Amino acid sequence: MEKINISEKFSLFSETWTPKIIAESNGQLVKIAKGEGELVWHSHENEDELFIVFKGKLTLMLRDRSVTLLPGELFVVPKGVEHCPVAEENTHFMMIEPASTAHTGTVVSEQTVGLNKQSRI
């Protein structure tokens, strides 16, 4: 395994809400994505989802509150908790989650990326 330059990886794509796998460790995938606007309300029945922001502002709307993350901040959405990510323009973030985690849980929308369509960069 070679070292990974995260900033360089972000420069390789422009699409939003389309996670890119950059590493794997012990069954956990390390993914990066860019966000803008709102994704969809969804949950992950069996998996926690960790978000770390590198650039911009990501708000994780939960049914009982919202958590806003700025660069250098992280939050774990516990399994089973419904959430809706909302990002300001040009937000860059990382997710660390089990390989079994479906992009938008059981919710399927035009933004959903299937497990077999998530690309590695």
C-alpha positions, 0 to 999 in steps of 0.5 A, spaced: 500 500 500 502 506 498 500 513 502 494 516 499 494 524 498 487 526 500 487 533 496 489 529 490 484 524 490 478 530 491 481 533 485 480 527 480 472 528 480 467 533 480 460 529 481 456 530 488 454 525 492 457 520 489 462 516 494 469 514 491 473 509 495 480 510 497 482 505 502 479 499 505 481 497 512 478 491 516 472 491 512 471 498 513 471 502 507 474 509 507 470 514 502 471 521 499 465 525 496 463 532 494 456 535 496 452 540 494 445 541 496 441 536 499 441 528 499 435 524 501 433 522 508 435 515 509 438 510 515 443 504 515 439 499 519 446 495 521 452 500 520 454 506 523 456 512 518 462 516 520 463 523 517 469 528 517 469 534 513 475 537 509 472 543 506 466 547 506 460 545 511 456 539 511 449 539 516 447 532 518 439 533 519 437 528 524 429 527 526 430 531 532 436 536 531 441 538 526 449 537 526 453 542 522 460 540 521 466 544 519 473 542 516 476 538 521 470 536 525 467 529 525 460 526 527 458 519 527 451 517 525 449 511 529 446 505 525 438 506 525 438 513 525 435 517 519 439 522 517 439 527 511 446 530 509 446 537 506 452 541 504 454 548 502 457 548 495 463 545 494 463 541 500 469 535 501 468 530 506 470 523 508 466 517 510 468 511 514 463 505 514 463 498 513 463 495 506 456 493 507 453 500 507 448 501 502 449 509 499 442 511 501 440 505 505 433 502 503 431 508 500 432 509 492 433 515 488 436 518 482 442 520 487 443 513 489 449 509 487 449 502 488 454 498 492 457 495 485 457 501 482 462 505 487 468 506 484 475 506 487 480 512 485 
